[in-house]
């Protein structure tokens, strides 16, 4: 029998207004957000619905720089709301829950170890611990190599203060450490022709330098009420399943200082029979990592872009046929999947695991998210378009081309602000003799080269479109 895992992503999963279309269709979304808003205000935090229901809300980069507590509250609310929608409204019955980094705290709550209010208090306790015991400045660097090669690189350089923070996939790891040795590692990796990207984070997460913060966090968390776990939860940090209150305390204590072993965990779950992975949060970062780790599995990212109730139902319906007996989607009619939200890992066949699709708001003509693997209306070769965009962006930004993978998030991963994104896309539009999207379109809804290639393919020839002037 095919089993299903639900994935809870970390900090990069934020998308402004991610739940706006869904809230219009699903009363359960506003009901859940209302409960979490009340709990957040009681904790002295900003109501998360402000960020999740307004597409003009601050970007990920803005929140990381100016309001990280608001970002964390919004991430928690978005993921928990979607989990409730998938399980209560659509009948999803996960065999196991798996969180990545910050997502492990949401997974604990979804599993039942904490109630929604206590889970939000857990997130607040984490932020309070950082405020009370601020660590030394540090950072993180993403490397386009395996964990084994990363270990070899660090050993060869003798940079013992820099350690593995996350093993994300066979060709992507993150290291963390103090600023100066971390920069030496980044520079050396770049010299060797390895992809190396500095992440915009203030501290060395999943590193021993956060030990004092971790102790404070564990002390605060111990005061929160916990309950029995209702869903099986596998921790990529502990490397095992959590079955009792002691295990929950172990995870909280290890959360900030031990590495996330996502690759090994995904492989273990797959070996145990999991063939369907559903991402419970905005964007599709973890789905892409799973696809790169175990080719052939099915991945679903219902909110890879902003989606309404029907798109979410269709995405699940496209997978339910391949996981009969594990979960059903009552009332979800339609085709066998929504391209860009469900499909087979590796990007082959109908429903490729592609990032945001074309359309004025990130959707296709029928509400689905067409991927760049299919030729657009203009007959453009999607591979050639992605290659052209990569060369153009790399030259303008001064990045090595290999850093600009087709699924790298231009803002969250590479730090490209909205003004620069608009400028560069305008150059691409001119190169292909197309017209800019209609005024009011938000180019930052298309967060990857794949998504931009898909958008470009839908644009009319210059001189045949209406008013141009897309916004950032």
C-alpha positions as CSV (number, residue, x, y, z in Angstrom):
1,X,0.0,0.0,0.0
2,X,1.3,3.4,-0.9
3,X,1.9,5.7,2.1
4,X,1.8,9.5,2.4
5,X,4.2,11.8,4.2
6,X,3.3,15.4,4.9
7,X,6.2,17.9,4.8
8,X,6.5,21.1,6.8
9,X,9.0,23.5,5.3
10,X,11.2,26.1,7.1
11,X,11.9,29.8,6.8
12,X,12.1,30.0,3.0
13,X,8.5,28.9,2.6
14,X,6.9,32.4,3.2
15,X,4.9,33.9,0.4
16,X,3.0,37.2,0.9
17,X,-0.7,36.7,0.8
18,X,-0.2,32.9,0.3
19,X,-3.7,32.1,1.7
20,X,-5.7,34.9,0.1
21,X,-7.4,33.0,-2.7
22,X,-7.9,29.9,-0.4
23,X,-9.5,32.0,2.2
24,X,-12.1,33.2,-0.3
25,X,-13.2,29.6,-1.0
26,X,-12.7,27.9,2.3
27,X,-14.3,29.2,5.6
28,X,-12.0,26.9,7.5
29,X,-9.0,29.0,6.5
30,X,-10.4,32.2,8.0
31,X,-11.7,30.4,11.1
32,X,-8.2,28.9,11.8
33,X,-6.4,32.2,11.1
34,X,-8.9,33.9,13.5
35,X,-8.0,31.6,16.3
36,X,-4.2,32.0,15.6
37,X,-4.6,35.8,15.3
38,X,-6.1,35.9,18.8
39,X,-3.4,33.7,20.2
40,X,-0.7,35.8,18.6
41,X,-2.0,39.0,20.0
42,X,-2.3,37.4,23.4
43,X,1.4,36.6,23.1
44,X,2.2,40.2,22.1
45,X,2.8,39.2,18.5
46,X,1.3,40.6,15.2
47,X,-1.7,38.8,13.9
48,X,-0.4,36.5,11.1
49,X,-3.4,36.9,8.8
50,X,-2.1,40.4,8.0
51,X,0.8,38.7,6.1
52,X,-1.1,35.7,4.7
53,X,-4.2,37.4,3.3
54,X,-2.6,40.5,1.6
55,X,-0.5,39.9,-1.5
56,X,1.1,43.4,-0.9
57,X,2.4,42.3,2.5
58,X,6.2,42.6,3.2
59,X,8.5,40.2,1.3
60,X,10.5,37.4,2.9
61,X,13.7,39.5,2.7
62,X,11.9,42.4,4.4
63,X,10.7,40.3,7.3
64,X,14.1,38.5,7.8
65,X,15.7,41.9,8.1
66,X,13.1,43.8,10.1
67,X,10.5,41.5,11.7
68,X,11.7,37.9,12.0
69,X,9.1,37.2,14.8
70,X,6.3,38.2,12.4
71,X,7.8,35.9,9.8
72,X,7.9,32.9,12.1
73,X,4.3,33.5,13.3
74,X,3.2,33.7,9.7
75,X,5.0,30.5,8.7
76,X,3.5,28.6,11.6
77,X,0.0,29.9,10.8
78,X,0.2,29.2,7.1
79,X,1.4,25.6,7.6
80,X,-1.0,24.7,10.4
81,X,-3.9,26.2,8.5
82,X,-3.1,24.2,5.4
83,X,-2.7,21.0,7.4
84,X,-6.1,21.5,9.0
85,X,-7.6,22.1,5.6
86,X,-6.0,19.0,4.0
87,X,-6.9,16.7,6.8
88,X,-10.3,18.0,7.9
89,X,-11.7,19.3,4.6
90,X,-10.1,17.0,2.1
91,X,-9.7,13.8,4.2
92,X,-5.9,13.5,3.9
93,X,-4.6,10.8,6.2
94,X,-0.9,11.0,6.4
95,X,1.2,8.0,7.4
96,X,4.0,10.2,8.8
97,X,4.8,13.9,9.3
98,X,8.2,15.4,8.5
99,X,9.4,18.9,9.3
100,X,12.5,20.7,8.0
101,X,14.3,23.0,10.5
102,X,11.7,25.5,11.7
103,X,9.1,23.2,10.2
104,X,9.7,20.6,12.9
105,X,8.0,22.9,15.4
106,X,4.9,23.1,13.2
107,X,5.1,19.3,12.7
108,X,5.1,18.9,16.4
109,X,1.9,20.9,16.7
110,X,0.2,19.2,13.7
111,X,1.0,15.8,15.3
112,X,-0.8,16.8,18.4
113,X,2.1,17.3,20.8
114,X,1.0,20.9,21.2
115,X,-2.3,22.5,20.7
116,X,-2.5,25.4,18.1
117,X,-2.1,28.0,20.8
118,X,0.7,26.2,22.6
119,X,2.4,25.6,19.3
120,X,2.3,29.3,18.6
121,X,3.6,29.9,22.1
122,X,6.5,27.5,21.3
123,X,7.4,29.6,18.3
124,X,7.3,32.8,20.4
125,X,9.5,31.1,23.1
126,X,12.1,30.4,20.4
127,X,12.2,34.1,19.5
128,X,12.2,35.1,23.1
129,X,15.2,32.9,23.7
130,X,17.2,34.6,21.0
131,X,16.3,38.0,22.5
132,X,17.3,36.9,26.0
133,X,20.6,35.1,24.9
134,X,21.7,36.8,21.6
135,X,24.4,34.7,20.0
136,X,27.5,35.9,18.2
137,X,26.8,36.9,14.6
138,X,27.2,34.1,12.1
139,X,25.6,32.9,9.0
140,X,24.9,30.0,6.6
141,X,26.1,29.1,3.1
142,X,24.3,26.8,0.6
143,X,26.6,24.5,-1.3
144,X,25.7,22.6,-4.4
145,X,27.4,19.3,-3.4
146,X,26.6,16.3,-1.2
147,X,27.1,16.0,2.5
148,X,30.1,13.7,2.0
149,X,31.8,16.2,-0.3
150,X,30.9,19.0,2.1
151,X,32.7,17.1,4.9
152,X,35.7,16.6,2.7
153,X,35.8,20.3,1.8
154,X,35.6,21.4,5.4
155,X,38.3,18.9,6.4
156,X,40.5,19.9,3.6
157,X,40.2,23.6,4.5
158,X,40.7,22.9,8.2
159,X,37.7,25.1,9.0
160,X,36.6,23.4,12.1
161,X,34.3,26.2,13.2
162,X,32.1,25.7,10.1
163,X,29.8,22.6,10.3
164,X,27.1,20.9,8.3
165,X,23.7,22.5,9.2
166,X,21.4,20.8,6.7
167,X,21.8,17.9,4.3
168,X,19.0,18.8,1.9
169,X,19.5,16.5,-1.1
170,X,22.2,14.6,-2.9
171,X,23.5,17.8,-4.4
172,X,22.6,20.5,-1.8
173,X,23.9,21.1,1.7
174,X,24.0,24.1,4.0
175,X,26.9,24.9,6.3
176,X,26.9,27.3,9.2
177,X,29.4,29.0,11.4
178,X,31.0,32.4,12.4
179,X,31.2,35.0,9.7
180,X,34.9,35.0,8.9
181,X,35.5,31.2,8.5
182,X,32.2,30.9,6.8
183,X,33.3,33.4,4.2
184,X,36.5,31.6,3.7
185,X,34.6,28.4,3.0
186,X,32.3,30.2,0.6
187,X,35.2,31.7,-1.3
188,X,37.1,28.4,-1.5
189,X,34.0,26.6,-2.8
190,X,33.5,29.3,-5.4
191,X,37.2,29.0,-6.5
192,X,36.7,25.3,-6.9
193,X,33.7,25.9,-9.2
194,X,31.2,24.7,-6.6
195,X,27.9,26.4,-6.2
196,X,28.1,28.5,-3.0
197,X,25.4,31.0,-2.0
198,X,25.3,33.1,1.2
199,X,21.9,32.8,2.9
200,X,20.4,35.9,4.4
201,X,20.2,34.8,8.0
202,X,21.7,36.6,11.0
203,X,23.0,33.6,12.9
204,X,24.6,30.2,12.4
205,X,21.5,28.0,12.8
206,X,21.9,24.3,13.6
207,X,25.4,25.1,15.0
208,X,26.9,24.7,18.5
209,X,27.3,28.5,18.8
210,X,23.5,28.5,19.6
211,X,23.9,26.3,22.6
212,X,22.9,29.0,25.1
213,X,19.9,30.0,23.1
214,X,18.9,26.3,22.8
215,X,19.1,25.9,26.6
216,X,16.9,28.9,27.2
217,X,14.4,27.8,24.5
218,X,14.2,24.3,26.1
219,X,13.6,25.9,29.5
220,X,10.8,28.1,28.2
221,X,9.2,25.2,26.2
222,X,9.1,23.0,29.3
223,X,6.5,25.3,30.8
224,X,4.1,24.6,27.8
225,X,1.4,21.9,28.1
226,X,1.9,18.9,25.8
227,X,-0.4,16.2,24.7
228,X,-0.3,12.7,23.2
229,X,1.0,12.5,19.6
230,X,-1.9,11.7,17.2
231,X,0.1,11.4,14.0
232,X,3.4,9.6,13.5
233,X,6.2,12.2,13.4
234,X,9.7,11.5,12.1
235,X,12.4,14.0,13.1
236,X,15.1,14.8,10.6
237,X,17.1,16.4,13.4
238,X,16.9,13.4,15.9
239,X,16.9,10.9,13.1
240,X,14.0,8.9,14.6
241,X,10.3,8.8,15.2
242,X,8.8,10.6,18.2
243,X,6.6,8.6,20.4
244,X,6.4,10.3,23.8
245,X,6.8,13.5,25.7
246,X,10.5,12.8,26.4
247,X,11.2,12.6,22.7
248,X,9.4,16.0,22.2
249,X,11.6,17.6,24.8
250,X,14.7,16.0,23.1
251,X,13.7,17.6,19.8
252,X,13.1,21.0,21.3
253,X,16.5,20.9,22.9
254,X,18.3,19.8,19.7
255,X,16.3,22.0,17.4
256,X,18.8,24.9,17.1
257,X,22.1,23.1,17.5
258,X,21.9,19.8,15.6
259,X,21.9,19.4,11.8
260,X,18.8,18.6,9.7
261,X,19.4,15.3,8.0
262,X,16.6,15.6,5.4
263,X,18.2,13.5,2.7
264,X,18.6,10.4,4.9
265,X,15.2,10.8,6.4
266,X,13.5,11.0,3.0
267,X,15.3,7.9,1.8
268,X,14.4,6.1,5.0
269,X,10.7,7.0,4.7
270,X,10.7,6.0,1.0
271,X,12.3,2.6,1.9
272,X,9.5,2.2,4.5
273,X,6.9,2.6,1.7
274,X,6.2,6.3,1.4
275,X,5.7,7.1,-2.3
276,X,3.7,10.3,-1.9
277,X,5.0,13.5,-0.3
278,X,2.6,16.4,0.2
279,X,4.2,19.8,1.1
280,X,2.1,21.6,3.8
281,X,3.2,25.2,3.2
282,X,3.7,27.9,0.6
283,X,6.1,27.4,-2.3
284,X,7.5,24.0,-3.1
285,X,11.0,23.9,-1.8
286,X,10.8,20.6,0.0
287,X,9.0,18.9,-2.8
288,X,11.9,19.8,-5.1
289,X,14.4,18.4,-2.6
290,X,12.4,15.1,-2.3
291,X,12.2,14.9,-6.1
292,X,16.0,15.2,-6.3
293,X,16.6,12.6,-3.6
294,X,14.2,9.8,-4.6
295,X,13.3,10.0,-8.3
296,X,10.0,8.4,-9.1
297,X,8.0,9.4,-6.1
298,X,5.0,11.7,-6.4
299,X,5.2,15.1,-4.8
300,X,2.4,17.6,-4.3
301,X,2.9,21.3,-3.4
302,X,-0.7,22.7,-3.3
303,X,0.5,26.2,-2.6
304,X,3.5,26.3,-4.9
305,X,1.8,29.5,-6.0
306,X,-1.3,31.2,-4.5
307,X,-4.2,28.9,-5.1
308,X,-7.9,28.7,-4.4
309,X,-9.9,25.8,-3.1
310,X,-10.5,24.1,-6.4
311,X,-6.8,24.1,-7.3
312,X,-5.9,22.5,-4.0
313,X,-8.6,19.9,-4.4
314,X,-7.4,19.1,-7.9
315,X,-3.8,18.8,-6.9
316,X,-4.7,16.2,-4.2
317,X,-7.1,14.4,-6.6
318,X,-4.2,13.9,-9.0
319,X,-2.3,12.1,-6.4
320,X,-5.1,10.2,-4.7
321,X,-5.5,7.9,-7.6
322,X,-1.9,6.7,-7.0
323,X,-2.3,6.3,-3.3
324,X,-5.7,4.6,-3.0
325,X,-6.4,3.4,0.5
326,X,-4.1,5.9,2.1
327,X,-6.0,9.1,1.7
328,X,-9.0,10.3,-0.2
329,X,-10.2,13.7,-1.3
330,X,-14.0,13.9,-0.8
331,X,-15.7,16.0,-3.5
332,X,-12.5,16.7,-5.4
333,X,-13.4,16.2,-9.0
334,X,-11.5,17.0,-12.1
335,X,-8.5,16.0,-14.1
336,X,-5.7,13.8,-12.8
337,X,-3.7,16.5,-11.4
338,X,-2.7,20.2,-11.7
339,X,0.6,20.7,-13.5
340,X,3.1,22.4,-11.3
341,X,1.5,21.1,-8.1
342,X,1.5,17.3,-8.4
343,X,3.5,14.9,-10.4
344,X,6.4,12.5,-10.6
345,X,9.7,13.5,-9.2
346,X,12.3,14.4,-11.7
347,X,10.2,16.7,-13.7
348,X,8.9,14.2,-16.3
349,X,5.5,13.6,-17.6
350,X,2.2,15.5,-16.9
351,X,2.2,17.5,-13.8
352,X,5.9,18.2,-13.5
353,X,7.2,19.4,-10.1
354,X,7.7,22.9,-11.5
355,X,7.7,26.2,-9.7
356,X,5.1,28.9,-10.2
357,X,3.3,28.9,-13.5
358,X,2.3,31.7,-15.9
359,X,-0.7,33.9,-15.6
360,X,-1.4,37.4,-14.3
361,X,-1.5,36.2,-10.7
362,X,0.8,33.1,-11.0
363,X,-1.9,30.8,-12.4
364,X,-2.6,29.4,-15.8
365,X,-5.7,30.0,-17.9
366,X,-7.6,27.3,-16.1
367,X,-6.4,28.0,-12.7
368,X,-3.6,25.4,-12.8
369,X,0.1,26.1,-12.8
370,X,1.6,25.1,-16.2
371,X,5.2,24.3,-16.0
372,X,8.1,25.4,-18.1
373,X,8.7,21.9,-19.4
374,X,5.8,22.4,-21.9
375,X,6.3,24.7,-24.9
376,X,4.4,27.9,-24.4
377,X,2.0,29.5,-26.8
378,X,4.8,31.3,-28.5
379,X,6.5,28.1,-29.4
380,X,9.6,28.9,-27.3
381,X,11.9,26.1,-26.3
382,X,11.6,26.1,-22.5
383,X,15.1,24.7,-21.9
384,X,16.6,27.4,-24.2
385,X,14.6,30.1,-22.4
386,X,15.8,29.0,-19.0
387,X,19.4,28.9,-20.3
388,X,19.0,32.4,-21.7
389,X,17.6,33.7,-18.4
390,X,20.3,32.1,-16.4
391,X,23.0,33.7,-18.5
392,X,21.3,37.1,-18.5
393,X,20.8,37.1,-14.7
394,X,24.2,35.7,-13.9
395,X,25.9,38.4,-15.9
396,X,23.8,41.2,-14.4
397,X,24.1,39.9,-10.8
398,X,27.7,38.8,-10.9
399,X,26.7,35.2,-9.8
400,X,28.3,32.0,-11.2
401,X,25.7,30.5,-13.6
402,X,25.6,27.3,-11.7
403,X,24.1,29.1,-8.7
404,X,21.1,30.1,-10.8
405,X,19.5,26.7,-10.8
406,X,16.1,26.6,-12.5
407,X,14.3,26.2,-9.1
408,X,16.4,28.6,-6.9
409,X,14.2,31.3,-5.4
410,X,15.5,34.6,-6.8
411,X,14.6,36.6,-3.7
412,X,14.8,34.1,-0.8
413,X,17.9,32.2,-2.0
414,X,19.7,34.7,-4.1
415,X,18.7,38.1,-2.6
416,X,17.5,39.6,-5.8
417,X,15.1,42.5,-4.9
418,X,11.9,43.2,-6.7
419,X,13.2,46.2,-8.6
420,X,16.1,44.2,-10.0
421,X,13.8,41.3,-10.9
422,X,11.6,43.7,-12.8
423,X,14.5,45.2,-14.6
424,X,16.0,41.9,-15.6
425,X,12.8,40.4,-16.8
426,X,12.1,43.5,-18.9
427,X,15.4,42.8,-20.7
428,X,14.4,39.2,-21.3
429,X,11.0,40.3,-22.7
430,X,12.8,42.7,-25.1
431,X,15.2,40.0,-26.2
432,X,12.3,37.7,-27.2
433,X,10.3,40.5,-28.8
434,X,7.4,40.1,-26.3
435,X,5.2,42.6,-24.5
436,X,5.4,43.1,-20.7
437,X,2.6,41.7,-18.6
438,X,-0.4,43.8,-18.0
439,X,-0.1,46.6,-15.5
440,X,-0.7,45.4,-12.0
441,X,0.9,42.0,-12.5
442,X,3.4,41.1,-9.8
443,X,6.6,39.7,-11.3
444,X,7.7,38.6,-7.8
445,X,4.9,36.0,-7.8
446,X,7.3,34.2,-10.3
447,X,10.1,33.3,-8.0
448,X,12.3,31.1,-10.1
449,X,13.8,30.9,-13.6
450,X,11.4,28.1,-14.4
451,X,8.5,30.2,-13.5
452,X,9.8,33.2,-15.4
453,X,10.4,31.1,-18.5
454,X,6.8,29.9,-18.3
455,X,5.5,33.4,-18.0
456,X,7.6,34.6,-20.9
457,X,6.1,31.9,-23.1
458,X,2.6,33.2,-22.5
459,X,3.3,36.8,-23.4
460,X,2.1,38.2,-26.7
461,X,4.4,39.7,-29.3
462,X,5.4,43.3,-28.8
463,X,2.8,45.7,-30.2
464,X,-0.2,43.3,-29.7
465,X,-0.7,43.5,-26.0
466,X,-2.6,45.9,-23.9
467,X,-1.1,48.3,-21.4
468,X,2.3,47.2,-20.3
469,X,3.8,47.9,-17.0
470,X,4.1,45.0,-14.6
471,X,4.8,45.8,-11.0
472,X,7.4,44.2,-8.8
